[in-house]
């Protein structure tokens, strides 16, 4: 049985960490604003006559499969579950929030720089409640790089010492990667590049927020 971690939620507001926590929330809010405008720009650009799709070796040879349940419902469930998991482990909160903010902001930058049309035959989100949120956020329009694939991989890197969490998130990242390809809502380069982009973001986050990452490294021994 794992020993009790002496670091609690109250410790986040001590020893100057309150400023770090507020900074993390500010960064996360700023990242979401950047993502919002990047998605709006991508949506506007996708409607121009010059926005055309490109050939893709994998998509050209894969059938279109309706996997919206995985892409939308499971994705939102995973986000909620992941947030609950992070916030249940206080020493991971500061670094995780900042790393996710960096991930979102970086992806927003790349989405605003890369513009290709939607691959023919890609599935529409549908008309459900979560589908409506997905459509409102314009997540169908931003291609490079795949957030479905990258975000679980980022959390896996953060919790790498926890074997169960690491394996679960790597499997989840792989499931999302296959799903978005079979649904034809991402090009193969978006999916294949996501782990490499995410690893780079993780290393940059370690460099930018060393004190927050050091807090994680002083955690309990690795789970086996």
VEXVEXTOR-53852 format. One line per field, with one value per residue (C-alpha): residue number from 1; residue in three letters; chain; x, y, z. Coordinates in nm, 4 decimals, padded with zeros to 6 digits. Layout:
residues N
pos [NUM	...] $
code [ALA	...] $
unit [A	...] $
x [X	...] $
y [Y	...] $
z [Z	...] $
END
This chain:
residues 224
pos [1	2	3	4	5	6	7	8	9	10	11	12	13	14	15	16	17	18	19	20	21	22	23	24	25	26	27	28	29	30	31	32	33	34	35	36	37	38	39	40	41	42	43	44	45	46	47	48	49	50	51	52	53	54	55	56	57	58	59	60	61	62	63	64	65	66	67	68	69	70	71	72	73	74	75	76	77	78	79	80	81	82	83	84	85	86	87	88	89	90	91	92	93	94	95	96	97	98	99	100	101	102	103	104	105	106	107	108	109	110	111	112	113	114	115	116	117	118	119	120	121	122	123	124	125	126	127	128	129	130	131	132	133	134	135	136	137	138	139	140	141	142	143	144	145	146	147	148	149	150	151	152	153	154	155	156	157	158	159	160	161	162	163	164	165	166	167	168	169	170	171	172	173	174	175	176	177	178	179	180	181	182	183	184	185	186	187	188	189	190	191	192	193	194	195	196	197	198	199	200	201	202	203	204	205	206	207	208	209	210	211	212	213	214	215	216	217	218	219	220	221	222	223	224] $
code [UNK	UNK	UNK	UNK	UNK	UNK	UNK	UNK	UNK	UNK	UNK	UNK	UNK	UNK	UNK	UNK	UNK	UNK	UNK	UNK	UNK	UNK	UNK	UNK	UNK	UNK	UNK	UNK	UNK	UNK	UNK	UNK	UNK	UNK	UNK	UNK	UNK	UNK	UNK	UNK	UNK	UNK	UNK	UNK	UNK	UNK	UNK	UNK	UNK	UNK	UNK	UNK	UNK	UNK	UNK	UNK	UNK	UNK	UNK	UNK	UNK	UNK	UNK	UNK	UNK	UNK	UNK	UNK	UNK	UNK	UNK	UNK	UNK	UNK	UNK	UNK	UNK	UNK	UNK	UNK	UNK	UNK	UNK	UNK	UNK	UNK	UNK	UNK	UNK	UNK	UNK	UNK	UNK	UNK	UNK	UNK	UNK	UNK	UNK	UNK	UNK	UNK	UNK	UNK	UNK	UNK	UNK	UNK	UNK	UNK	UNK	UNK	UNK	UNK	UNK	UNK	UNK	UNK	UNK	UNK	UNK	UNK	UNK	UNK	UNK	UNK	UNK	UNK	UNK	UNK	UNK	UNK	UNK	UNK	UNK	UNK	UNK	UNK	UNK	UNK	UNK	UNK	UNK	UNK	UNK	UNK	UNK	UNK	UNK	UNK	UNK	UNK	UNK	UNK	UNK	UNK	UNK	UNK	UNK	UNK	UNK	UNK	UNK	UNK	UNK	UNK	UNK	UNK	UNK	UNK	UNK	UNK	UNK	UNK	UNK	UNK	UNK	UNK	UNK	UNK	UNK	UNK	UNK	UNK	UNK	UNK	UNK	UNK	UNK	UNK	UNK	UNK	UNK	UNK	UNK	UNK	UNK	UNK	UNK	UNK	UNK	UNK	UNK	UNK	UNK	UNK	UNK	UNK	UNK	UNK	UNK	UNK	UNK	UNK	UNK	UNK	UNK	UNK	UNK	UNK	UNK	UNK	UNK	UNK] $
unit [A	A	A	A	A	A	A	A	A	A	A	A	A	A	A	A	A	A	A	A	A	A	A	A	A	A	A	A	A	A	A	A	A	A	A	A	A	A	A	A	A	A	A	A	A	A	A	A	A	A	A	A	A	A	A	A	A	A	A	A	A	A	A	A	A	A	A	A	A	A	A	A	A	A	A	A	A	A	A	A	A	A	A	A	A	A	A	A	A	A	A	A	A	A	A	A	A	A	A	A	A	A	A	A	A	A	A	A	A	A	A	A	A	A	A	A	A	A	A	A	A	A	A	A	A	A	A	A	A	A	A	A	A	A	A	A	A	A	A	A	A	A	A	A	A	A	A	A	A	A	A	A	A	A	A	A	A	A	A	A	A	A	A	A	A	A	A	A	A	A	A	A	A	A	A	A	A	A	A	A	A	A	A	A	A	A	A	A	A	A	A	A	A	A	A	A	A	A	A	A	A	A	A	A	A	A	A	A	A	A	A	A	A	A	A	A	A	A	A	A	A	A	A	A] $
x [00.0000	00.1278	00.2269	00.0401	00.1843	00.2516	00.2008	-00.1651	-00.3846	-00.3194	00.0512	-00.0248	-00.1143	00.1980	00.5616	00.4914	00.3131	-00.0097	00.1480	00.2538	-00.0997	-00.2535	00.0056	-00.0917	-00.4600	-00.3726	-00.1609	-00.4373	-00.6965	-00.4676	-00.4069	-00.7787	-00.8272	-00.5473	-00.7052	-01.0451	-00.9167	-00.6940	-00.9935	-01.2058	-00.9315	-00.8955	-01.2724	-01.2760	-00.9748	-01.1247	-01.4153	-01.1915	-01.1709	-00.7976	-00.8486	-00.8250	-00.7543	-00.4335	-00.3622	-00.2707	-00.1215	-00.3088	-00.6430	-00.6445	-00.6430	-00.8460	-01.2248	-01.4291	-01.5538	-01.8006	-01.6041	-01.7572	-01.8331	-01.4606	-01.3624	-01.6221	-01.7862	-01.4819	-01.2570	-01.4666	-01.4953	-01.1181	-01.0614	-01.2900	-01.1366	-00.7836	-00.8543	-00.9977	-00.6920	-00.4482	-00.6304	-00.6406	-00.2587	-00.1699	00.2016	00.1244	-00.1234	00.1094	00.3277	00.0351	-00.1669	00.1275	00.2286	-00.1280	-00.1457	00.1776	00.0397	-00.2823	-00.1017	00.1539	-00.1142	-00.3094	-00.0007	00.0421	-00.3293	-00.3140	-00.0127	-00.1225	-00.4287	-00.5564	-00.9091	-01.1011	-01.0350	-01.3365	-01.5716	-01.4690	-01.7456	-01.9529	-01.9689	-02.3447	-02.6229	-02.5820	-02.5056	-02.1359	-02.1260	-02.2587	-01.9834	-01.7294	-01.8657	-01.8832	-01.5169	-01.4377	-01.2268	-01.3081	-01.1144	-00.7751	-00.5534	-00.1861	-00.1164	-00.3688	-00.4846	-00.6643	-00.3335	-00.1070	-00.2882	-00.3109	00.0532	00.1464	-00.0263	00.1448	00.4819	00.3952	00.2908	00.5576	00.6728	00.3227	00.3198	-00.0574	-00.1340	00.1405	00.0137	-00.3514	-00.2804	-00.0518	-00.3235	-00.5805	-00.3554	-00.3200	-00.6957	-00.7607	-00.4906	-00.6535	-01.0033	-00.9298	-00.7572	-01.0410	-01.2924	-01.0760	-01.0861	-00.7071	-00.4342	-00.1780	00.0943	-00.1198	-00.1318	00.2221	00.3744	00.1700	00.3924	00.7068	00.5491	00.4144	00.7492	00.9104	00.6423	00.7002	01.0742	01.0151	00.7749	01.0430	01.2842	01.0384	00.8891	01.1705	01.0422	00.6995	00.8519	01.0917	00.7872	00.6727	01.0145	01.0017	00.6902	00.6432	00.8363	00.7264	00.4195	00.4811] $
y [00.0000	00.3465	00.5634	00.8843	01.1817	01.4592	01.7268	01.8367	02.0858	02.3404	02.3323	02.4803	02.8060	02.8130	02.9110	03.1366	02.8676	03.0677	03.3003	02.9975	02.8575	03.1883	03.2098	02.8605	02.9571	03.2751	03.0815	02.8265	03.0987	03.2751	02.9468	02.8862	03.2385	03.1752	02.8440	03.0066	03.2691	03.0195	02.7931	03.0848	03.1858	02.8283	02.8062	03.1282	03.0179	02.6751	02.8426	03.0204	02.8834	02.8340	02.5917	02.2453	01.9008	01.7131	01.3488	01.1218	00.7743	00.6326	00.8065	00.7221	00.3533	00.3479	00.3107	00.5783	00.4419	00.6177	00.6506	00.9744	00.8110	00.7732	01.1051	01.3137	01.1398	00.9412	01.2434	01.4684	01.1934	01.1476	01.5207	01.5261	01.2086	01.3351	01.6669	01.4857	01.2613	01.5533	01.7537	01.4517	01.4625	01.8105	01.8090	01.7492	02.0353	02.3301	02.1668	01.9883	02.3083	02.4958	02.2099	02.1759	02.5539	02.5392	02.2475	02.4330	02.7569	02.5772	02.3858	02.7101	02.8596	02.5668	02.5539	02.9197	02.8534	02.5397	02.5463	02.2557	02.1533	01.8762	01.5368	01.4169	01.1851	01.2884	01.2415	01.5297	01.5587	01.4987	01.6737	01.5575	01.7841	01.7033	01.7057	02.0618	02.1665	01.9992	02.1911	02.5205	02.4893	02.4296	02.1286	01.9718	02.2416	02.2439	01.9754	02.0019	01.8575	01.6089	01.7150	01.3834	01.2025	01.4561	01.5500	01.1976	01.1487	01.4683	01.3521	01.0138	01.1912	01.3896	01.0745	00.8555	00.7073	00.5730	00.2599	00.2066	00.5650	00.5701	00.2555	00.3645	00.7026	00.5629	00.3157	00.5965	00.8107	00.5203	00.4595	00.8247	00.8183	00.5240	00.6713	01.0112	00.8439	00.5995	00.8852	01.0837	01.3976	01.4202	01.3733	01.1080	01.3717	01.5335	01.2087	01.0845	01.4204	01.4601	01.2498	01.4290	01.7734	01.6783	01.5503	01.8775	02.0740	01.8595	01.9267	02.3006	02.2961	02.1269	02.4047	02.6899	02.5574	02.3710	02.4360	02.2956	01.9884	01.9420	01.9243	01.6201	01.4562	01.4761	01.2609	00.9121	00.6187	00.4949	00.2689	-00.0785] $
z [00.0000	-00.0872	00.2048	00.2736	00.0878	00.3429	00.0766	00.0846	-00.0997	00.1759	00.0928	-00.2501	-00.0746	00.1446	00.0979	-00.1973	-00.3991	-00.4098	-00.6670	-00.8708	-00.8567	-00.9672	-01.2457	-01.3585	-01.3754	-01.5652	-01.8136	-01.8615	-01.9205	-02.1676	-02.3496	-02.3894	-02.5260	-02.7765	-02.8732	-02.9188	-03.1610	-03.3407	-03.3993	-03.5200	-03.7617	-03.8811	-03.9334	-04.1363	-04.3394	-04.4104	-04.5909	-04.8405	-05.1962	-05.1511	-04.8611	-05.0155	-04.8781	-04.9517	-05.0223	-04.7337	-04.7704	-04.4713	-04.5199	-04.8897	-04.7942	-04.4699	-04.4587	-04.2807	-03.9489	-03.7196	-03.3963	-03.2715	-02.9378	-02.8786	-03.0335	-02.8486	-02.5516	-02.4403	-02.4961	-02.2706	-02.0103	-02.0186	-01.9678	-01.6626	-01.5233	-01.5878	-01.4161	-01.1151	-01.1034	-01.1177	-00.8511	-00.6229	-00.6141	-00.4867	-00.5669	-00.9361	-00.9732	-01.0376	-01.3006	-01.4681	-01.5098	-01.6563	-01.8853	-02.0167	-02.0688	-02.2682	-02.4690	-02.5551	-02.6433	-02.8609	-03.0456	-03.0974	-03.2602	-03.4970	-03.5793	-03.6803	-03.9036	-04.0893	-04.3150	-04.5180	-04.6057	-04.4336	-04.5876	-04.7944	-04.6104	-04.2590	-04.0047	-03.8727	-03.4919	-03.4713	-03.2800	-02.9189	-02.6233	-02.6082	-02.9874	-02.9737	-02.7338	-02.9607	-03.2603	-03.0686	-02.9758	-03.3460	-03.2541	-03.5915	-03.7760	-03.6034	-03.7517	-03.6630	-03.4219	-03.2798	-02.9338	-02.8897	-02.9245	-02.7576	-02.4370	-02.2875	-02.3845	-02.1979	-01.8792	-01.9189	-01.9277	-01.6146	-01.4269	-01.5850	-01.2524	-01.1900	-01.4039	-01.4014	-01.4955	-01.7588	-01.9324	-01.9124	-02.0696	-02.3382	-02.4342	-02.4339	-02.6535	-02.8973	-02.9026	-02.9844	-03.2522	-03.4280	-03.3854	-03.5404	-03.8338	-03.8989	-03.8712	-04.1164	-03.9004	-03.8762	-04.1311	-04.0469	-03.9976	-03.7265	-03.5335	-03.5948	-03.5015	-03.1824	-02.9499	-03.0699	-03.0327	-02.6911	-02.5690	-02.6758	-02.4905	-02.1819	-02.1862	-02.2349	-01.9387	-01.7275	-01.8239	-01.7652	-01.4406	-01.2614	-00.9082	-00.9895	-01.1522	-00.8616	-00.6371	-00.8337	-00.8168	-00.4372	-00.4501	-00.3128	-00.4679	-00.8073	-00.8234	-00.9599] $
END
